[in-house]
Amino acid sequence: MRVRVLTTGGTIEGFEYTDEKFKNKRTASIKEMLESLGLKSSYSITKLFAKDSRFITDRDRTVLADEIKHCAEDKIIITHGTESMVETATFIGKLNIKKTIVFVGSFISGLEAKSDAISNLSFSFSEVLKLEPGTYIAFHDTIFNWDNVKKNREAKRFETLINN
């Protein structure tokens, strides 16, 4: 089963943010991260854009949705910055696309030795193969449905809105 990986930027790719401006000295390679995992399943990577997720617009989300709808694969991983990941997952989730779509990112730069990028990517890849069609966020060994998740900025984690 082939997986499509769509990249959009964010901390997972090594982007650094300050209150004053967005900067990117160099980019962490999603391709290299995935290669380091020794995955058995085949995948392809498409770079859609490289943005601080605070500046992702509904137009960008429409481009992302069109790519999801028109790609041949029905298992999709989207690397995305955490600042607006919930908003983008909600935008895509409301479209009810009959594919398995998993958003993933990291709180620590993908360029840092102690980054959560590799573990989150690994987790998202294993989960996208098992999950039913729908839109999800995969983070720190937890799957969240697009309509039951929030970002806890202080604790640097995602949480469910309603505990089931």
Buried (B, 14 or more C-beta within 10 A) or exposed (E): EEBBBBBBBBBBBBBEBEEEEEEBEEBBBBEEBBEEEEBEEEBEBEBBEEBBBEEBEEEBBEBBBEBBEEBEBBBBBBBBBBBBBBBBBBBBBEEEBEBBBBBBBBBBBBBEEEBBBBBBBBBBBBBBEEBEEBBBBBBEEBBBBBBEBEBEEEEEBBBEEEEE
